[in-house]
Amino acid sequence: MTQEEARLLADIKAMIDQPEHRGHPLQQALSELYRLHTTQTRRLDRLLSIADSYQQFTREDMQAIKAQYDRQVQRERKLSRISDRYQQLMRERNQALKTASSQDPLTGLANRRLLNDHLQQAAQRSQIQGRPFCVAMIDVDHFKRINDQHGHETGDQALVELAGVLKNQLRASDLCGRWGGEEFLVLLSDTSLDRARQTVERICAHLRALPLQVGDVSLAVTASAGVAEHRLGEPPQDTINRADAALLTAKREGRDRYRLAP
């Protein structure tokens, strides 16, 4: 209600209440009209008050719902981050397990398990396609002497350096792994015995010329090798055994050389 309306109602109420107007034909009508107006005004005020209270309640309820929704979103985001970290952790763990199951922890080369898997696959391909492959067994000469004179840590570092030479001298299609101790196995895919001989000869020459410096220790390292070409239908282990026999021949003949299996 505006100030003008309030003033007008006050004037009307004053006129109605004046004694000289009692009995006037309009006095009763104005009194009833004033009563109805004030009643409707009070009712309207109550309705407006109820509406304001409802709007306030609605605003507060909406704010509470929004706050609850925001908290839920934050929880879901937190759970999502935790889930993402957990999944990343599981991926890293699975990758670490996969690496541990197929990689030599010292040299980073393939381990014996992975070598055997690839040998089986190479034998199957050879049986189907008739394409040759070769196996070379390479053994570091007098490695025990290195460990005894300079310690196992120096020996381990020497193996790491030798592993790097082996990887650098091979093709991407070949596979080199640590067979055990100071012995390495090289799988030469799609390779005849003559080509394998050239590869092994090059590897032995690089090892012979390798300036191996481990801390303050300078080492002269050579290796002996035996090479065998896989025969169709032959189990891979038989190919390995023939390469190993050729390796023993190279050692008996003075080391720092390679020999080919018949």
Order of alpha helices (4+ residues) and beta strands (2+ residues): alpha-alpha-alpha-beta-alpha-alpha-beta-beta-alpha-beta-beta-beta-alpha-beta
